[in-house]
Amino acid sequence: MNGGNYLVDTNILLYIVSGHQTLTEYLQKRSLFISVISEIEFLGYKNLSASIDKSFRNFLKEFRVIYLDEIIKEEAINIRKQYNLKLPDAIVAATAISLDLPFISADKQFRQIKSLPLEVYEP
């Protein structure tokens, strides 16, 4: 695992924009990545005002977005079969596994995936 890089889950994005200072400081000066799934989830909240939407889009410019490819797709299929996760969660986990990126999430369900380099954030 590369300690300087992280794939960040959607819930971590929400904690950061909500002002979780300890988390923000922990991730500062690291290369941060998100799955396209997290980008969609984060920007897809209903009733976002135009100014909040613009602010969120600017915030996401700090992250490198990883798009679905054949390797991630196949890994997501394997995860779905083995762990019965929801499709978005399987794709995000597959992204971290495929790219060998440490994954930070507040979602403890990811602990069941032994091949996932996971850090669980507990607010």
Secondary structure, 3 states (H helix, E strand, C coil): CCCCEEEECHHHHHHHHCCCHHHHHHHCCCEEEEEHHHHHHHHCCCCCCHHHHHHHHHHHCCCEEECCCHHHHHHHHHHHHHHCCCHHHHHHHHHHHHHCCCEEECCHHHHHCCCCCEEECCC
